[in-house]
Amino acid sequence: MDAKDLELHKLEIEERKLEGELEAKRVALEADTKLREREIQLRSLELKLRKEEIERSIWKSPIFVAIIAALAGFLSSIVAAFVEGYNANALERQKHEAAIIAERNKLESNLIIEAIKTGDTELAAKNLEFFIKLGYVEDPEGNISTLIKDQRSIPVLPASKESSTTFTPSSVFGENSLRPISSLSQDSPLKTIGSAIGRLSILSNGRVFNCTGALIEPNIVLTPSYCARDPVIIEFELGLDGKPESRSVFDVKVEPIEVDENIGFALFEVMGDPSRKFGTLGGDFGHPIKGDHLALFHAPGNGPLLVSDDEDCIVVGPDELRSHMFKHARDTVLGSSGGILVSRGSLKLIGAHYWGAGRSNAPWNKAIKLDTVVSKSKTLDARR
């Protein structure tokens, strides 16, 4: 073997040696990779097992169990309270509905009694028909409507004392001077003033009471403020001269236009156009002068408009406690509140009757100064 062959042989041996080393490293690397993959799998399995163990331990934890029990108790108490509250509310609703039905039945009974307490079948029929139209008296079977069609069959009660033609005064100064407006002569200027004065019938708190009202503007009626408290229905009657054909009834909005509790007056809107037939008070207002002779127009009960105008009817003097009022000696009856006081000499509108001496046996009544009402009222001031 020559030198060249020997060198080639050495190179081949070196090459096979390198190949052997490379193969050994490759085998070692594969074994190491498999080992690491196995370690990773084992680590992953370990983590999974620990996670499952932790999750199982949460449900077994006394604290967690206590929390769950507390939440369950809280939720059950909420449900129980809701059910109990619902049942209590249902019971209260039933009681409330029963009370409303009972109150309505009581109101209907009172309305029917007041409607027929006229001594007049025609007037009773009109009253009943009015309450049915407004829905304050129910008539599902039409029994009341049948009676209205045949007015002779309507049972009526005697009218109250103040609605008869013989009037019982609550305050009298000197001799009783109360008389119906029909007793005035046709050409009397007082009769013209009286045409704008009528009776307010007010349903409030289940009963009907009366105050006197006056058309101070074409569709505005003036009355004392205490007549404006919680009204449900208000009617305004004019043409109370004792003749049925003269009488007209107007609906009044129950929400007052203006109320002044300090001065003591209220203004309501009258539906329709009452002034077209009956006029208004006019605008000739005067100041009360001590000793001035007065005439008082007032509309009590269901009777005609009354006037008191004898020589004992005078301005007594100012009210020392209330500058917007004055004292007067003028015969009054129940329902006179709001009656208009007129100076017999000047025919000026002086006051509106407010307070009767019958309450305290005082030697005088009290009235609101009309010139004060006009000057202080925002509603009336805006119209002038």
PyMOL commands that set and color helices and strands:
alter all, ss='L'
color gray80, all
select helices_A, chain A and resi 3-60+62-116+121-134+143-149+151-153+161-163+181-183+189-194+225-228+244-246+275-278+357-359+370-376+378-382
alter helices_A, ss='H'
color red, helices_A
select strands_A, chain A and resi 179-180+197-204+207-217+220-224+233-238+248-251+258-260+265-269+294-298+306-308+314-318+325-329+340-343+349-355+365-369
alter strands_A, ss='S'
color yellow, strands_A
deselect
rebuild
show_as cartoon
